[in-house]
Amino acid sequence: MLTFFERLDKYMKHKGLNDNKITVETGISNGIIGKGRKRGALSQENISKILHTYNEINANWLLTGKGDMLQQTHKSTPVAVKDKTGYPLVSINAVGGFGSSDFAIGERDIKDYYVVPKFKDRKIDFMIEVSGSSMYPKYNSGDVVACRIIRESKVIQWNKVYVVATSENGILIKRLHKSEDKECISIVSDNKEYAPFDLPKDEITGIALVVGVIRLE
């Protein structure tokens, strides 16, 4: 079976990419991929950036070697529309500042609008795509989650899934647990291969509750 970097190289050859182009397009620090090749590993954050930027990659294939290299396109019950009457699907980068009081989603940041009748009473602010496998089996890479911004961060329902904007680690989709350290919140993945960690509260710039999901089978 191919290694992670052998699979990544296969995709890069398919797309005509090189290490430098990937770092530019994903925002990964220059030289990180080369260093990762030497160590034989790449951080979860950088893998997520690759999967988010090149979202046609089958995350399961890239991480485990199982399945096809590219995701298959299927029809879905929810309908993506362009009439601006649904919920905005935006890129992760576009919602980085959702914790600020003057946050607004620009039209150029919106990929599509989704009309999902069952979501009508859930007060949804935005929708984003899941990338990476840290929340598997709850969510798969490519799932679309609907999010409601929490304006009062003191009201947290422990063990619920949230989208957390951070100053150092970008956007995280995780369960939130109470930490033994009063200055931190415990960040927990459903995938047991990812260890929980404490995140200082002063690094959190925004929190949104995940209130729904669209999954393509």
C-alpha positions as CSV (number, residue, x, y, z in Angstrom):
1,M,0.0,0.0,0.0
2,L,1.2,3.5,-0.8
3,T,2.3,5.8,2.0
4,F,0.5,9.1,2.7
5,F,3.2,11.1,0.7
6,E,3.1,8.6,-2.1
7,R,-0.7,9.1,-2.4
8,L,-0.2,12.9,-2.2
9,D,2.4,12.7,-4.9
10,K,0.0,10.7,-7.1
11,Y,-2.7,13.4,-6.7
12,M,-0.1,16.1,-7.4
13,K,1.0,14.4,-10.6
14,H,-2.7,14.1,-11.6
15,K,-3.2,17.8,-11.1
16,G,0.2,19.0,-12.3
17,L,1.2,20.4,-8.8
18,N,4.4,20.7,-7.0
19,D,5.3,21.3,-3.3
20,N,5.7,25.1,-3.9
21,K,2.3,25.5,-5.6
22,I,0.5,23.6,-2.9
23,T,2.0,25.8,-0.2
24,V,0.9,28.9,-2.1
25,E,-2.6,27.7,-2.8
26,T,-3.3,26.2,0.7
27,G,-1.5,28.8,2.8
28,I,0.8,26.2,4.4
29,S,4.1,27.6,5.5
30,N,6.9,27.4,3.0
31,G,9.0,24.3,3.3
32,I,6.6,22.4,5.6
33,I,5.8,19.8,3.0
34,G,9.5,19.1,2.4
35,K,10.1,18.8,6.1
36,G,7.1,16.5,6.4
37,R,8.5,14.2,3.7
38,K,11.7,13.8,5.7
39,R,9.8,13.1,8.9
40,G,7.2,11.0,7.2
41,A,4.3,12.9,8.7
42,L,2.2,16.1,8.2
43,S,0.2,17.8,10.9
44,Q,-3.6,17.5,11.1
45,E,-4.0,21.2,10.5
46,N,-1.9,21.1,7.3
47,I,-3.7,18.0,6.0
48,S,-7.0,19.8,6.6
49,K,-5.8,22.7,4.6
50,I,-4.9,20.4,1.7
51,L,-8.3,18.7,1.8
52,H,-10.1,22.0,2.0
53,T,-8.3,23.5,-0.9
54,Y,-8.4,20.4,-3.1
55,N,-11.8,19.2,-2.0
56,E,-12.1,16.7,-4.8
57,I,-9.7,14.5,-3.0
58,N,-11.2,11.5,-1.2
59,A,-10.0,12.2,2.4
60,N,-10.3,8.5,3.3
61,W,-8.1,7.6,0.3
62,L,-5.5,10.2,1.2
63,L,-5.4,9.2,4.9
64,T,-5.8,5.4,4.7
65,G,-5.4,4.4,1.1
66,K,-8.9,3.0,0.9
67,G,-11.3,3.9,-1.9
68,D,-10.8,6.0,-5.0
69,M,-8.4,9.0,-5.2
70,L,-11.2,11.4,-6.1
71,Q,-14.6,11.8,-4.5
72,Q,-17.6,10.6,-6.5
73,T,-20.4,13.1,-7.3
74,H,-23.9,12.1,-6.3
75,K,-27.2,13.7,-6.3
76,S,-28.4,15.1,-3.0
77,T,-31.9,15.9,-1.7
78,P,-31.0,19.5,-0.6
79,V,-31.0,21.9,-3.5
80,A,-28.3,24.4,-4.1
81,V,-29.8,27.6,-5.5
82,K,-28.5,31.0,-6.7
83,D,-31.5,33.1,-5.8
84,K,-30.1,34.1,-2.4
85,T,-33.1,32.8,-0.5
86,G,-31.4,29.9,1.3
87,Y,-28.5,29.5,3.7
88,P,-25.1,30.6,2.6
89,L,-22.4,28.0,2.0
90,V,-19.1,29.7,2.6
91,S,-15.4,28.8,2.7
92,I,-13.7,28.2,6.0
93,N,-11.4,31.1,5.4
94,A,-14.4,33.4,4.9
95,V,-15.8,32.7,8.4
96,G,-12.5,33.2,10.3
97,G,-13.8,36.4,11.9
98,F,-17.3,35.3,12.8
99,G,-16.8,36.1,16.4
100,S,-16.5,39.8,15.9
101,S,-19.6,42.0,16.4
102,D,-19.2,43.5,12.9
103,F,-18.8,40.1,11.1
104,A,-20.6,39.9,7.7
105,I,-20.4,37.4,4.9
106,G,-19.5,39.0,1.6
107,E,-21.2,37.9,-1.6
108,R,-17.8,36.9,-3.1
109,D,-17.3,34.5,-0.2
110,I,-20.5,32.6,-0.8
111,K,-20.2,29.4,-2.8
112,D,-23.9,28.6,-3.0
113,Y,-27.2,29.0,-1.1
114,Y,-28.9,25.9,0.2
115,V,-32.6,25.5,0.7
116,V,-33.3,22.9,3.4
117,P,-36.9,22.9,4.7
118,K,-36.1,21.1,8.0
119,F,-33.5,23.8,8.9
120,K,-36.1,26.7,8.8
121,D,-36.5,27.0,12.6
122,R,-32.8,26.5,13.5
123,K,-31.5,30.1,13.1
124,I,-28.6,29.2,10.8
125,D,-26.0,31.9,10.2
126,F,-23.8,30.0,7.7
127,M,-22.8,26.6,6.3
128,I,-19.3,25.2,5.8
129,E,-17.8,22.0,4.5
130,V,-16.1,19.6,6.9
131,S,-12.5,18.7,6.0
132,G,-10.3,16.0,7.5
133,S,-11.2,12.9,9.5
134,S,-11.0,14.1,13.1
135,M,-14.7,14.0,13.7
136,Y,-15.3,10.6,11.9
137,P,-17.7,8.8,12.2
138,K,-20.0,11.7,13.3
139,Y,-18.9,13.7,10.2
140,N,-17.0,12.8,7.0
141,S,-14.8,15.1,5.0
142,G,-17.1,16.8,2.5
143,D,-20.2,16.9,4.7
144,V,-21.8,20.3,5.0
145,V,-22.7,21.5,8.5
146,A,-25.1,24.3,9.4
147,C,-23.9,26.6,12.1
148,R,-25.5,29.1,14.5
149,I,-23.2,31.7,16.0
150,I,-23.1,31.8,19.8
151,R,-23.1,35.5,20.7
152,E,-22.7,34.8,24.5
153,S,-19.8,32.4,24.8
154,K,-20.6,31.7,28.5
155,V,-23.6,29.6,27.3
156,I,-21.8,26.4,26.2
157,Q,-23.5,23.0,26.1
158,W,-20.7,20.6,26.9
159,N,-20.1,17.6,24.5
160,K,-22.0,19.4,21.7
161,V,-20.2,19.9,18.4
162,Y,-19.1,23.5,17.7
163,V,-17.2,25.4,15.0
164,V,-14.5,27.2,16.9
165,A,-12.5,30.1,15.4
166,T,-9.1,30.4,16.9
167,S,-6.2,32.9,16.6
168,E,-3.5,30.3,16.3
169,N,-5.2,27.1,14.9
170,G,-7.7,28.5,12.4
171,I,-11.2,26.9,12.3
172,L,-11.8,23.8,14.3
173,I,-14.9,21.5,14.2
174,K,-14.9,19.7,17.6
175,R,-16.8,18.7,20.7
176,L,-16.3,21.1,23.6
177,H,-15.7,19.7,27.1
178,K,-15.0,21.4,30.4
179,S,-11.3,21.5,31.2
180,E,-9.7,21.1,34.6
181,D,-7.9,24.4,33.7
182,K,-10.3,27.2,34.2
183,E,-8.5,29.2,31.6
184,C,-9.0,26.6,28.9
185,I,-11.7,24.5,27.1
186,S,-11.0,20.9,26.3
187,I,-11.2,20.2,22.5
188,V,-12.3,16.6,21.7
189,S,-12.4,14.7,18.4
190,D,-14.8,11.8,17.8
191,N,-12.0,10.0,16.0
192,K,-10.0,8.4,18.8
193,E,-6.8,8.7,16.8
194,Y,-6.9,12.4,17.6
195,A,-6.0,13.1,21.3
196,P,-8.0,15.7,23.2
197,F,-6.2,19.0,24.0
198,D,-6.8,22.1,26.0
199,L,-7.3,25.3,24.1
200,P,-6.8,28.6,26.0
201,K,-10.0,30.6,26.1
202,D,-8.1,33.8,25.1
203,E,-7.2,32.1,21.7
204,I,-10.9,31.6,20.9
205,T,-12.3,34.4,18.6
206,G,-15.7,32.9,17.9
207,I,-17.9,29.9,18.6
208,A,-20.8,28.5,16.5
209,L,-23.1,25.5,17.4
210,V,-23.5,22.9,14.7
211,V,-27.2,22.5,14.3
212,G,-27.5,20.3,11.2
213,V,-25.6,18.4,8.6
214,I,-26.0,17.5,4.9
215,R,-24.2,14.3,3.9
216,L,-23.7,12.8,0.5
217,E,-23.7,9.0,0.4
